[in-house]
Amino acid sequence: MLGFTAVFIGYLTVWMPGPAAGLSLLGVEMGEWFKFLGLGPRRNLFYLPPIVLGLCLALWTMTWPQNNWRAWFMRILAVGVSLLAFPAFEDITNADASVREQYYLRVLLIGLVVIVALLSGLWRPQGKWRRVPWFLMAAVSLIGLVLPTWQYLQIRPYINQVLGVSIGVGVGVWLNGAGFLMIFAVTVLETFVIKRTTSKADI
């Protein structure tokens, strides 16, 4: 829960600490701002944190002992979090096909969160399959940790040139990385614990 909270707060806090208030960008603003700098499809990496967080929340409910209203509330919350990355309606209905195409992947990934949230209420992994949700959470959390951070560090020199000042790394980047790192560590640990207990049960 601490990791989930850190990622969520990190996405809503400053990633790019610019020289003025109008140039200090939150995580939720990064992808849109870089659209005007010609970053291209790579700017979609800045929309990964809420999508990955939504996937992790949905997968987490597969490990819960009961499939009750709390689990479904968390699944609805997972979808709601992923919608932070949903493009503006005007963008996905744009008459220009080349404009619409750059949003397809993001919409598909949010659709994946919806599908996983629904499936998590139908499949209750048992035995050795109990490791699957934890393994998937570990793999997905690595994506949320590495790709947005790598993209920010790659684009940082370009920002420095455009603004004419040296831009640091905002607290949002650190919270995002720390949050996903915590999620990864816990899920990997849980995977090995389940593997060990399953092996002992088989013996």
N, C-alpha and C positions, 0 to 999 in steps of 0.2 A: 504493500500500500504506500509506503514511503517513496518507492521508486516511481509508481504511477503518479503520485502527487507532484513529485519533482518535475517530471516530464510535462505535466499539464501546466503547472505554474511557469515553467521555463518557456513554454511556447507563447505565453501571454506576457512575458517580460522582455527586456531589451536584449537583442542579439547583436545589433550593430550600434555601438555607442558613438554616434556621430558628433560633430563639433557643435551642433545646435539641436534644440528640441525637435524641430521638424525633420532632422536627419538621424535621430535616434530611433531605430526601427525595432519593433517587436517581432518575435518569431512569426506571428500570424501575418505580418506585413511584408516579410522578406520576399516571398515569391512574386507578389504583385509589383513591388518596387523595381525588382530586377527585370520585369517584363519591359520596362521603358529603357533599360540599358542594353537590350539586345542579347540577353543571356541565352535565350532560346529554350529548348525543352529541359535543359539542366536545372532551370529554376524550379521545376516540379519536385526536386529533391527537398526543397524547403517546406513542402507540404506533407512530407512523410511522417513527421512526429505524431500528429493527431491520428493519422491512418494506422500507423504501427501501434500506437497506444490503444486504439479501438480494437485491433486484432488481438492484442495481448489480453485485454479485459474480457473479450468474448471467449478466448481459449481458456482463460483462468476459470470460468464458470463450469467448464467440463470437469474440473477437479473437485468441485464442491460436493459434499456428501448428499445434499438434497437438491432436487430440481424444483424449488419453490418460488414464491413471488419475489424473493430477494435476488435469486439468480436471474429471473427475467427482468427485474429492474436494472441489474448490472448490464445485461445485454442491451437493453434500450439505451442505457448510458453510454455503452461502447459505440453504438451507432451514432448517438448524438455528438460524441467527441470527434468521431471521424468526419462529421459534416462540417467541422471547422475548415476543412480543406476543400469543400465543395465550391466549384466556380460560380460566378454570377450567372443568373439565368440568361442575361443578355449575351453572355459569351458563348454558351452552349447552343443558343438558338441563332447565332450569327449567320447571316446569309453566305458569308465567305467560308467555304469548306476548309480552307487552309487554317483559318482561325479556329474553327470548331475542333479540328483534329488534334490540336495541342492540348485539349482538355479531356480527350477520350480516356487516356490512361488513368488520370486521376479519378474520373467517374467510375471506371471499372474497378479500381482498387477500393473505393468506398462501397461499391456493390459487393466486393469480396467480403468486407466487414459484415455487411448485412447477411450474406449467406452463411458465414461462419457463426454469427450470432444465432441464426435459426437452427443450424445443425447442432450447435452445442447444447440445445435443449432436447435434441432427439437421440444423441449418442452419448452413452455413459460408458467410457472405457473401463474394462475390467482386466485383472491379471497384469500380464506384461504390457498390455496396451495402455495402462495407466500412465506410462512414461511419455506417450505420444504428445499430449497437450503441453507438457513441460518442455519437451524437446523442441516443439514448434515455437513456443514462446521464447526459448533461448535463441533460436535461429532468427526469428523476426526482430527481437530486441537488438540484435547485432546490427541489423539493417538500420534501425532507428538511431543507433549510436554512431555508426561509422559514416554513412552517406551524407546526412545533413552537415555534420561537423567537417567532413572532408571538403564538401562544396563551399562552405563558408571560408575555410582556410585557403582554398584555391582562388576564390574571388576577392579575397581581402586585398592583395596587391593592386588589383584593378580599381577597387574603391579608393585606395590611397591616392592613386593617380587622378581619378575623377574629382575628388574633393580637395586634393592638394594638402591633405594632412594625414597623419598616421592614425589609422583606426584600430582600436583594440578588439578584444573578444568580450562580448557582453555576458552578463550573468546568465542570460537565457541559454546560451550555448553550453555553459558549464552545468547548469541544472539539467538540461536535456541529456548531456553525456553521463552525468552522475546517476540520473534516474534510470536510464536504460542499462547502465553498468550494474546497478543494484538488481534490476529485474533479471539480467543475464546471470549474475552470480547465484541468485536464489533458485532460478529455474534449473541451472546446471546441477546445483547441489541436490535439489529435489529429485532430479532424474537419477542420480547415482544412488540416492537413498532408496528409491523405489526399486531400482535394479538389484540392490543388495538384498532387500527384504523379499523380493520375488524369487531370487535365487535360493535363499534359505528355505522359503516355502516349498520350492520344488524338491529340495533335498529331503 
